[in-house]
Amino acid sequence: MRIVYAAIVAVAALWTVPSGAQVDVTGSNPMIDAAAVGNADVVEYWIKRGLNIELRDEQGRTALIFGAFVGSKDIVKLLLDAGASVDRQDTNGNSALSWAAQQGAYEVVRLLVEASARVNLRNGQGLTPLMQATVGGYYDVVQFLLENGADIDLQDYTGRSALDLARNGRDRDVLKLLEQAENRR
């Protein structure tokens, strides 16, 4: 229901809100709502209208975080080009890169890293994007993060490294990749 409401609000607002307005719709805003449903056209509209791209929802999530979560490289690129803060974290400590890594969104991960996202930024549990991609079994994301400075030795707040998480997982290819990375050190 929220998605339908968000789409209606975002489309209706196209004709009713003046340029530069800072809009808040029931604790959210139309740019966040559009990003949450993957609507790049509406996100672009609000960027051009000057809506604050750093506004957060009740859980601290920005439009960039939602764009990464839904795996939309178009939304992420629009927001990065507009100056969105690449390492902003939600109330659980997850950044856009964390969410993209969890979802296995390789192209989004690539865009965020190219925009200088911190590859070793930990969330509230101490998990890094590398650990999150490892848990998901996203080989290409794990490989890319390793190639771009992800630290294989970091541990979450319970003492587990990405390699430990891979050993407990089912993806043998990711485990082999991490073991090879560990042996190259």
MOZI-V562100 format. One record per pair of residues at least 24 apart in sequence whose ideal C-beta (glycine too) atoms are under 8 Angstrom apart, sorted by the first residue. I is the first residue (numbers start at 0). J is the second residue. If there is no record, write none. Layout:
BEGIN
I;J
I;J
END
This chain:
BEGIN
2;35
2;36
4;32
5;29
5;32
5;33
5;35
5;36
6;32
6;33
6;36
6;38
8;32
9;33
9;38
9;41
10;41
13;41
13;44
16;48
18;48
18;49
19;48
19;49
20;48
20;49
20;50
21;50
21;51
21;54
22;50
23;54
26;56
26;57
27;56
27;57
28;54
30;54
30;62
31;55
31;56
31;60
31;61
31;62
31;65
33;62
34;62
34;63
34;65
34;66
34;69
34;71
34;74
34;78
35;65
35;68
35;69
36;69
37;66
37;69
37;70
37;71
37;74
39;71
39;73
39;74
39;77
42;66
42;74
42;77
42;78
43;77
46;77
46;78
46;81
52;78
52;81
52;82
52;83
53;83
53;84
53;87
55;89
58;89
58;90
58;91
59;88
59;89
59;90
59;91
60;89
61;87
61;89
61;95
63;87
63;95
64;89
64;93
64;94
64;95
64;98
66;95
66;107
67;95
67;96
67;98
67;99
67;102
67;104
67;107
67;111
68;98
68;99
68;102
69;102
70;99
70;102
70;104
70;106
70;107
71;107
72;104
72;106
72;107
72;110
75;99
75;107
75;110
75;111
76;110
79;110
79;111
79;114
85;111
85;114
85;115
85;116
86;116
86;117
86;120
88;120
88;122
90;123
91;122
91;123
91;124
92;121
92;122
92;123
92;124
93;122
93;123
94;120
94;122
94;128
96;120
96;128
97;122
97;126
97;128
97;131
99;128
99;140
100;128
100;129
100;131
100;132
100;135
100;137
100;140
100;144
101;131
101;132
101;134
101;135
102;135
103;132
103;135
103;136
103;137
103;139
103;140
104;140
105;137
105;139
105;140
105;143
108;132
108;140
108;143
108;144
109;143
112;143
112;144
112;147
118;144
118;147
118;148
118;149
119;148
119;149
119;150
119;153
121;153
121;155
124;155
124;156
124;157
125;153
125;154
125;155
125;156
125;157
126;155
127;153
127;155
127;161
129;153
129;161
130;155
130;159
130;160
130;161
130;164
133;161
133;164
133;165
133;168
133;173
133;177
134;164
134;168
136;168
136;169
136;170
136;172
136;173
137;173
138;170
138;172
138;173
138;176
141;173
141;176
141;177
142;176
145;176
145;177
145;180
151;177
151;180
151;181
151;184
END
